[in-house]
């Protein structure tokens, strides 16, 4: 395409007719000393009149519109300057790709124009790191607009700037134009994104007291190194450069260098445009100590000396600017506790350069006690005002109290009805002693409908359907219903909670449920069901606050439990085969009612119940079973947690829990624990990471014997071949220390929350079951006991018996005297056959004694109070297909019988 004519091209248009712009001047006269001749006069430029005026070449634009951009009109005089200005006006309109003027000699002026084309499409090529929609909303060119080269240059600059913001300073944008028919064009921006510009080196000049590494560690920006391949802090960011200067200043100011300053900060792009080298020049200055620290308060309620003593800095300490900021906040909060909302605290510095001390006087201006004039709540379109107001700890007309305002913020945030980081603003009221508390909330969805299928390392495939409304009808009520189905558990639950019954601070709730759970163990990698538990029942709950942080709740529950075993564990007569199932499982089957009443005493000062970062929580609970029903026990549990923000997004937490259950029933027989297996505590995955599900505490292992080629026996060393049954325990404890690690903004938006932790816990306290297997030691022909190569006794086969201990026989199948209908059947008859076990025998066939040759050894591990310890790292992810938790945990300390597990994950269900 032809370029737009500008500059000299415009002036050339005035000479198209050959008419000179001005008369020529004579040659320069000689100097006066040579007797120069007088200078010849300059002839004036000719002036003509426009006789006719027309436009040629216009297609979309009307001729009148073209002329309207100029001052040319028929009948007016014109000069070369007039025509030059007309050309400049046409260029300024940015409507034309080319333009000229003819007919200058005759006065019949013709404006010849060639219009700029219309943009058909704007095409981006080569953009991978920036999405097309992000670029197009920044550029100005768009289809059906008039194409101009100025606009193209501006859009190129905008695209380059977008890439610079992404840290790609080597990005190159090449605009191209594709001509189409009907004076249309496609504009193509060919983008070469280039690599992301990293910070190759950070140089610091002038530092003597601190090393380069110490100062670099205080900055946001980090040097690009291989181990920081996941960090965004290694990318160059101009805004971050200014922030790093403030970080350097803060570092020195907190270490006593009050005169520190950054004299220059320069970022240089390397010749290959891939990396930056940043250089800071600093002046450290001398180090100061605190001088006298005083408080001068104009508020008469305050004791200046006591306030000064409560401040964190003392005379002789190294100067620290952070302590001064903390002191200002502390004094302001103290004033707020006394009802002074708008207290002005100003530190007065007295620097002594001779003694290198910094004396400080905190001046607290006189203020009037403030009262709450009004509480405004804005933004709640669904939630009723009273739901928010009942969480606010001050009332209209009360004296202002900053602590109660912060507590109100925490309580409103804990509701989970609004966006996080809600803040109650403190605005001046109608008079200086009045304050308006403005609560601006932004509602978020409180209802959820979850239809999901997932996979869990605990329950294999899972199907869930849950509907929950945590703010039902905008009254703060909670309504929920859920159905859960997997290969090993099924449940349906309904629940409703009213947090304020009749607008009184009393919570009331009810739950109705049916849960079908199949306990299991592993034989190798095969998971097999042991006992099943079907629970049907309801629970009624009520709670009242005792103080701001203490509350008391009570409950009553009635449950009908049906405990049974898999059909493979029963004999033909329907009795439990304890040799196969184990006496501990056979003793647990049966149906029973549990009627229980309980209470919980709770202390809760967490700043959020959803994702706490500060505060404490403690609860003590007891449940008494025995108000009717078949089960009697008292179960006691205690839980505690402390959360503390460490700054920069790090959150440290310590959590502990423990419990004990005591039976109120008499002995249920030898080897039978008074607490039933379904009522005991269990410990393992997922609460104790690093161990398999129910992998900690009392258990029974059936360890098979391996028969060698020479007939010798030895216990198997492969745990995959063990039958592992968890027995549960009557006492347990578990503690965890965890540090949540912050990630970048992108990871936070994805819902990624990694953490590292260490755990310790134990489960113990159960009666040793009676042995289920009893293999006698084999003897030789002389009656001598036989032993294996490893020194263990050689086991002899034992006769198989029925539930009453009677030996079992099998009717032979290859004896011609045997009736066809009885061949191969099991009987208690040594000779002949009986239709019922133990019945009268008829017939003379000699039967074969059945023997148990499936040798195994029962090993009982009854647990110990000694701790198990694990460390690990885990990641929570609120993925699009459901919450996901992955843990990599290593068990450092184990006890005999424990079942460690390195990796666990859970997806598609709550964890």
N, C-alpha and C positions, 0 to 999 in steps of 0.2 A: 504494500500500500504506500502511496506517496505520503511523504511527511508534510506536516502543516507548515505553510510558509510563514515565517516570523522575522522580526528584526529587520535586516536590510531588505528582505523580500517584500515587506510591506512598503518600504520607501520606493522600491523599484516600480511599484504599481503606478506611481505618479508620473513616471517617465515613459509609459507605454506608447504615448502619442508622439514622443520625440520632442516635446516642448521642454525647454530648459526650466529648471526650478528657479534660477536667479541669473541675472546678468553677470558675465565674467568681469572680474576686476583686473586692472592693469598690473603689470609687474611692479614689484616693490621699488619705491623711489630710493635713490642713493641718500646717504646721510646728509644732514644739514650742512656739515662742514664741506661737502663736495658740491654744494650748490644744487640740491635736489629740486626737481620740478614738482609742482603741486599735484596731490593725489586726485585720480579720476573718480567722479561720483558713481555710486552703485545704483543701477537701474532697478526700479520697483518690479516685483513679480506681477505678471499680467493677471487680471481678474476677469473671469468669464461667468456666464449665467447658464444654468441647467435648462436646456430646451425640452428634452424628453428624458424619462427615467424609467427603465424596465429591468426585470430580473430574469436571468436565464439559468437553467439547470435545476431549479427547485422541483422536487417531486412530491414529498409529503407536506412540505411547509408552503403555505400560501405566500405569493409574492409580497402582499401587503405586510405579512408578518416579518419577512426578510427585511423590508425597507424600514419597519418599525424599530429595528435594532440600530439604525443609522440616523443621522440628522439631515440626510440628503432629501431635498424636495424640489419639484419642478418650479422654476422661476427664481430660485435663490442663487446668489453668486457663489462661486467656489474657487478655491485656490488649491495648490498641491497639499498644503497642510490640512485642508478640509477633507480631501480624498484619503490622505494617510489616516486621519482619525476614523473615517468610515470603515477602513480595512481593520483597524484595531478593534472597533466595536463589533465587527463580525467575528473576529477571533475570540473576543471575550464571551460571546454567546455560547461557544463550545458546541455549536450545532453543525459546523461545516468542516469538512476535511480539506477543502481548497476553495479559494476565492480570489477574484481579481476584478479590476475596473478597466473598461475600455471606452472609447468615444470621448476622450478628454479634450481633443482639439476642437471638435465640432459642437460640443455641448450636449450631444445625444448620449447620455451616460448609460452604460450597460453594466449591471452587476452580475458577473458569472460566478456561480457557486456550485460546489459539489458537496452534497449533504453527508454528514457522518452516518455510518450504517447503523442499523438496529441490531441489538444483541439478540440472537436466537437462543443460545445456551451458554452457561458458564460451567466449564468442565475443570475438575481438579484431578490431577494425575500424580501418583507417587506418594500421596499422603497415607501413611500407615499409623503413625503415632498420634495424629490428631484426626478425629472423625470429621467427615464431610460437613455434618450439620453444625459443628462447632466453628468451622472456618467460615461457612457461608453466612452465618448470622453476624459475622464481624465485617465482611466485605460489603461494598456498596453496589457493585455491579450486579445486575440481575436481568433475566429475560425481559424483552420488550422495552428496555431502556435504550437511550442513545449512547453509542460507543464514543468514548473520548480517551485519548492517550493519557490525559491528566488523571482521569479516574482509574485507569489501569495502573499507573505508577503508584497512586495512593493505596490501591488494594494490594499491590506487591509489598509495599511497606507494612501494611497491616498484617499480612500473612507472616512476614519475616518476624514481626514483633511478637506474634502469637508463639512462634517457635522459640524465640528468645526467652519468653516467659517459662517455657518448658525446659530451658537450659540448653537448647540446641542453637548455638551461636554460629554454627557452620552451615545453617540452612540456606539454600539458594532457590529462588523462585524465578522461573523464566516464563514470561507471558508470550503467548503466540495467538495469532488471529487466523482463522480459517474463513475465507471468503465464500459466501453462498449467493444464490440468485436473489433477485429483488432487493439488492443492497442490504443483505443481512450477513452477520458474521457469528461464528462461534468463538468465544474467548476461552483459551486453554491456558491454565496455569500449571506448568510442569514444575513439580516440587522435588527437590533433592534435600531430604530432611537432614542428612548428616548425623553423626553420632552425638549423643548427649554430652555436653561440655562438662567435664569434671573439674574439680579443684585439685590440680596436680601437687601444688606445694603452697604452704602458708609460711611466709617468712615474717619474723618479728625482729625489729631492730630497736635497740635501746634498753632492752630488759636485762637487768643484772641480778635482781633479787629472786626472780622466778625463771625456771627453764622454759624453753619453747614448748615442750610437751605439756607442762602444767597449764600454760596459757591456752594452748590449742584445745586442751580438755575442757576448758570453760566456755568454749565457743559453740554456737549452733552448727557452724560449718565444719566439716571434717575433711581431711585429706583423703583422696581416693586411694584405697588399698584393696587388695584382693578379698580380705576378710570382711569388707563392708559392702559386698556386692548386693545385699538386700537393702541397704540404707539409702534414703533419699537425701541425707545430709551432705553427701559428697558432690552433689550437683551445684553449679554456680547459680546464685540468686542475688541480684543486686539489692533487693530489700533486706536479705539476710546479712549482707555486708554491713549495713548500717546497724542492724541489731547486734552483730558481733562486736562492734565498737562499744555498744552499751554493756555487753556482757564483760568485755575486758575492763571497762571502767568499774562495773559492779564488783568484779573479782578483786581489784586493787583496793576499792573503797571498803570492802569487807575484811581486808587484811591490814588496814591501818594507813594506807597511802592516800591521804586526803587530797594531795595536790596532783594526783595522777591525771594525765590527759593523753589522748591519741592525737598526735600532730598531723598525721597523714595516713590515708588508707587507699592503696592503689591496686586495682585488679587489671592484669595484663593478659591478653589473649595470646596464646602461643602461635607461632607462625603457621602451624597446620590447622589452626582454628578448632582444635579438639579440646584443649584444656585451658585452665586459667592458673595463673600464679598470682597470689595475693600477698601484698607486702604491707605490714603495719609498722609505723614509726611511732614509738611511745616515749614519754618522759615519766619516769616513776616518781621522782621526788622523794622526800624523807618520809619516814614512818612515824605516825603519831600515836599517842596514848590518850585515853580519856582523862580529862581534868575533873573539876567539880561537876557533878550531875545534880541539877536541882529542878524542882517543879514550882512554878509560881502560878497558882490558881486564883482566879478572881471569883470562883464559885465558893461560897462560904461553907458548903457542906463538906468540902474536901480538906484533908490534912496533908499539907505539902510534904512534910517529912516522911509520912507513911507512904505516900505515893512514890516519892523518890526511892525509898527503900525497896519497893516492889518492882522497880524497873530492872531489866536484865543486865544492864551494864553498871560497872563500878569504877571508881577512880583508880587509875593505874592499869586498867585493862587496855589491850590494844584497841584502837579505834575501829569501829565496825558500823558501816552505814546501814546494814540490814537491821541491826539492833535498834537503830533510831526509828526506822519505819515501823518495826514491831512495837516500839514504845508508844508511838503516836496512835497506832490502832488500839493498843491496850488502854491508853488513857481515854480515847474516844468511846470505847466499849464500856469502860467503867462509868463514864459520864452518862452513857445511855442506860445503864442499870439504875441510875438514880433519877432517870426521867428527863435528862437533858439531851434532846435529840440532835440539835444543831450546834454542837460544841466545836469551837475552833481551837485546835491545838497547833501551836507554831513553835518549832525549835529555834532557839537563838544560839548561834555558834560563836564562841570566843577562841580564835586560833592564836596560839602563842608559838611563833616560829623559833624563839630562843630555847624554850624548854621542850618543844615538840609535843605540846599537849593541846587537847581540844576540849574546852569546857562547854557544857551544854545546859541551857536553861529551857525547860518546856513551859511555855506560856499558855495557860488555859484562859481564854477570854471569858468574861462574865456572860452568863446565859441564864435564861429563865427556864424554869421547869416546864416541860412540854406535856400536853395532854392530847389524847387521840380525839380529834374532832369528828372524823368520818373514816369509814373503811369502804373503799370502792372495790368491786369485783367486776372485771371486764373480760369478755371473750368466751364466757361459758354459755354456749348456745344449747347444749343438751343437759348439762349438769345443773341441778337446782342450786340456787345461791346458798341455801342452808347447808348443803353438803360441804361447801368450801368454808363457810363461816364457822361451822362447828369445829374445824381444825385450827382456827386462829385463836391463839392463846391470850389475846388482849381484846377488850371490848371498847366500843365507842364511849368516851368519857373517862376511860382509865388513864392513869399516868403512863407515859411512854416508857417502855422497857425494851432495850435492844436485844436482850437475851430471849425474851418471849417472842419477839419478831422473828429471830432466826429459828427458834423452835417451831414457829408457825410454818415457815418455809419448808422445813424438813418434813413436817406432818403432811402438808399438801403434796409435796413431791412423792411421799411414800404411798399416796393413794393410787398412783399409777394411771390416773385419768388424764393427765396433762403432759405436755412435752417437758423434758428434763430442764434443769437449771432455771426453774422459776424463781423470780426475785420479787420481793415485796418492796416497792419503791416508797421512799419517805419524802413527801412533798409538803411544802409550807401550807399552813392552813390560813384561815381568814384573819388571824392575829398572830403575832410572833410567838405566842405560847401555845399555839395549836398546830397539829400535824395531821396530814391526810395520808393514810396508808393505802396505796394503790396496788391492787393485786391483778396483774394482767396475765391471764392464763391462755394457753393455746391447747385446745382439746385434741386428743388423739383417740384412735379407735380403742374401745374397751371391750368389744365383742369379737369373738373369734370362732370360726367354724373350721375345724381341721379334719380333713379326710385324707389319710395318708397310709402308705404302705412302706415299710422299712425293714431294716435288717439289724439285729442286735446280736452281739457276741453272747448275750445271756439267753435270749429267747428265740434266736433264729429269726424267721420271718414274722413280721408283726403287721396287723391291720388295725387301724385306729379310726374312730369317729368321735370327735369331741366338740361340743358346743358350750361356750362359756360367755357369759355377760357379766363383767365385773362392776358395771354401773347400770344395773337394770332400772329402766324407767327414769334414769338420771337421779335416782335417790341413793346411790351408793350401795344398793343391794347386789348380792352376787348370786347368780343362778347358773348352774352347770349340770351337764349330762354327758356321760361318756360311755363308750363301748370299746372294749379292747379284746382282741382275739389273736392268739398265737398258738404254736404247737403245744406249749406247756402252761399257758395261763389264759383264762377267759374271765371277763368281768363286765358288769354293768353297774353304773353308779349314778345316783341323782342327789343333788345337794342344793340347799338354799340357805343364805345367811342374810339376816337383817341386822346391820351394825348399830342402829339406833331404834329400839323398839319404842313406839309412841313418842318419838323425838327425845327419848331419854338415853343417856349414855350407857345403854345396856345392849349387848349383842346377843342374838339368838339365832341358832341354826339347827338344821336337821339334815342327816344323810341317810340314804337308803341304798343298800348294796347287795350284790351277789357276786362272789368271787370263787372261781374254780382254778385251783393251783395244783400242778403236778410237780412234786419234788423229783429229783433225778440224781443219778450218779453216772460216772463214765466207766465203760469197759473198753479200754483202748481209746479210740476216737468216737466210739459209739455211745450216744447218750441214751440211757434207759431210765424209764420212770420207776420210782420206788413207791412212795405213798402219794395218794391224792387227797386234797383237802377242799371241800366245798363249803363255803361260809355264806350264810344268808342272814341279814340282820339290819339293824338301824342304830343310829346314835343321835342323841339330842344334846346340843351344846349351848352354853350360856357364858357370857363374860362381862365383867364390870371393871372399870378402872379404880384403883385405890388412890394413886397419886398421878402426877404427870407421867411418870415412868413405870410405875408398878401397876400391874393388873392381875386379876384373879379370874380364872375360868373354871367351870365345872361341866361334867358330862355324865350321861348315862347311856349305856349300850347294851343291847341284847342280840346275841349271835347264836345261830345254830350251826354247829360244825359237824360235817360228815367226813370221817377219815377212813380211807380204805387203801388196799394194796392192789397192785396189778394182778390180774388173774393168774399169771405164771407163778405167783408165790403161794398158791393154794394147792392142797392135796385134792385128790378125786372126791373125797367126802366133804369138801368145803372147808376143812380146817386149815389154819395157817401153817405152812411148812417153814418152821423156824431155821432148819438147816440151810434152806435156800434164801429166805428173806432176812433171817437174823432175829433173835429174840427181841431186840430193841425195837424193831418195826412191828412184829406181831403183837407186842404189848401196847402199841399205840392206836390200833384200829378201833373203831366204834363211833357212835353218834352221841353228841352231848350238847347241852345248852350252857352258854356263858352269860351270866347277868352281872354287869360290872358298873361301878360308879367311880368317878375319878375327879381329880382337880389338878390345876397347873397354876403355879405362882410365877409370874413373868416380869422381868425387868428389861426394858427396851429403850435405849437412847440412840439407836442407829439413825443416821441422817437420811437413810433410804432403806425401805424394806426390799426393794428390787435389786439394786446394785449399790450396797453400802460402801462408803469410803472412810467413814469415821463413826465412832460410837461403840457401845457395848450391848450385848444381849445375853440374858441369863434366864433359864427356866428350870423349875423343879416340879416334877409331876409324879403323882401316885395314882394307881388304879387298884381298886379292891373288887375282886370277883368272889361272889358267894351270896349275893342277895337273891337267893333262889338259884336255880340252875344246878348243874352237875360239877362245876369246876370252882375251886376255891384257891385263891392266891392273892398276894399283894405284890404289885410290880412298881418299882421306884426307878425313876430316871432323872438325870440332871444334864443340862446342856449349857455351854457358855461360848461366847464368841467376842472377839475384840478386833475392830478394823481401824487402821490408821493410814492416812495418806502421807506418803513420804515426799511428795512434790514431783513435778514433771510427769504425772500420770501413774506413778508407782503406788500400789496399794498393798500394804502388809496386813495379814490377818492371822490370828491364832484362834483355833476352834477346838473345843474339847467336849466330850460327852461320855457318859457312863451309866450303867444301870445294874439292877439286881432284882431278881424275882424269887419270892419265897412262897412255898406251898403252905396252905393252911389245912391240907388234908393229911390223913394218916398214911401209913405205909401201904403201898399198893402191891407189895410182894418183894421177895429177894431179887436183887439185880434190877429193879424197876425204879427209875427216878421219880420222886413225887411230883415233879413238874413235867407235864406232857410235852412231847417232842414238838408239837405245833405251837406251844406257848413260850418256848425258850427264845433266847437271843441268838442271832447268827451274825457272823462277821466275815467280810471278804469283799469282792467286787460287787457293786461299784464304790461303796463308801470307803473301803480300805484298798487303795490302789496298790498294785504290786502283788496281789494275791487273787487267786481264782474265786469264783462265786462260792461262798461258804467255805473258803479255803483256809480259814484260821479257826483253831480251837478243837474241842473234842471231836473225835471221829473214830470210825472202825475201818481198818484196811483189811481186805481179804487178799493175801499175797499168795499167788499160786506157786506150786512146786513145778520145776522143770525136770523131766525125766531124761537122763542122758542115754547115750547109746549103750552103755554098759549096765543100764538099769538103775543107776544111782540117782538120788533125788537131791535137788538144791533149790533154795528159794529164788524166785525170779528177781532180777534187778531192774526190770523195765516197769516203771510206774504206769505205763500205758496199759499194762495187763492187770493192774490192781482194780478191785472193786472198792470204791471210796464212798463211804456213807458219812455225811456230817451229822453229828448228834446234837449240835447246839450247846448252849451253856446257860447257867443261871446268873453269871456275872460277866461284865465286860467293861472295857474302857477304850477310848480312841481319841487321839489328839493329832492335830495337823497345824503346821505353820506353813503359810503360803504367801508368795509374792507375785502379784499380778504385774506383768510387764507391759508398758504402753507401746503401741505401734504407731505408725504414721496415720494421717487422716484417712488415707485410702483404705487401710486395713480396718480402721475403726468403723468406717461406713459399711464395710463388708460384715461387721459383727465378729471379727476375730479378736479373741482375748486369751493370749497365752499366759501361762503361769508356771512357776517352779515351786516345789513343795517337798516337805519331809513329814512322814507320818509315823506314829507309834501307837500300838494298841495290843489288846489281848482279850481272849475269851476263854472262860474256864468254868469249872464247877458243875459236874454231873456225876451221878452214880455209875460205877463200873457195871456194864451189863453182864449177864451170865453168858458164858461161851455158847455159841451155836454149833460149832464144829467140834467133833471129838474123835480123832483118829488115834487108835492104839499104836504102840511101837511094835514093829515087826520083830519076830524071833526066828532063829534058825531051827533046824530039826532037833537040836539038843536043848532048845529052850533059851538060848542066849540072845540078848537084845542085839539088834543090828543098827549100825550107824552108817551115815553117808560119808563121802570123802571129806566134806567140810566139817565133819564132827557133829552135824545135826542128826537127831534120831531118824531112822528110816520108818516111815509111816506104813501101816498095814491097812488094807481095805476093811471097811466096816459094813455091816449089814444095813441095808436100807430098811427103814421102819415107817409105819404109818403114824398118825398123830398120837395114838395110844402106845407107841413104842413097840408094836408087834412087828417081827421080821416080815419082809415082803419077798415073794417068790414070783417067778415067771413061768407060765405053762410052756413047755417046750413046743417048738414048731416042727421038729423033724422026727417026732415019735409017732409011729403008725397007730398006736393005741389012743392017741389024743384026739378028742372030738374036734372037728373043724371049727366049731363055734367058740371054743375056749383057747385055741392055739395062740400063744403070744400074749395072753392077758395076764394082768398082775393080780395076785391073790395072797392071802395070809396062810393058805394051806401048803404045808410042806409036801403033801401027797394029795392029788385030786384037785377039786375046784369048788369054790363057793361063790354064789352070785353076789353076796355082800361080804365086805371085808370083816373077818372075825366070825363069819357064819359057819354052819356045819359043813364039813368037807365031804365030798362024794367022789368016788373014782380011785383008781390005783396008780395013776400016773405020778412018777416022781418029778417034782418041779425043781427049777434052778434057783438057788438063792441069789437075790439081787444084792450087789455090793456097790458102795460108793467109792469109785476110784478117782474122782475129781479132787485130787489132793490140794488143799489150801490151808493157810495158817491165818487165823484171826489175830490181828494186832490192834490193841486198844490204846488210843492216845487220849487221855482224859484232860489234856490241856494244862496250862500253867499260867500264873499271873505274870510271869516274866514277859517283857515287851517283845513284840516283833516290830521291826523298823524297816521302812522303805523310803526311797527318794525317787523323784521323778519330775517330768515335765509334761504338761497337758495343754490342750488348746480347745477352747469353746468356740464354736462357729455357728451363728444363726444362718444356716444355709437356706437357699430357696426351697429345698425339699425337706426342711425340718431341722431342729437343733441337732448339732453333732458335737460329740466329745471324743477326743482321741488322747490316750495317755500312754506314755512310755515310762514305766516305773520299775525299778530294780529293788527287790527285797534284800536288804543288807543283813538283817538279823532274823532268823527263823527258828522255830522249835520243831522237834520231831513230829512228823505227820502233816505239817503244813504243806499247802499246795501253792507255790509261787506262780506268778504269771507276768510276763514282761509287757505285753501290749494288750490294751483293751480299747474297744471303741463301742459307741452306741449312737445310732442314727435312726430317726423316724419316731422316736418316743422321747419323753422327758427324761432327763438325768439329774 
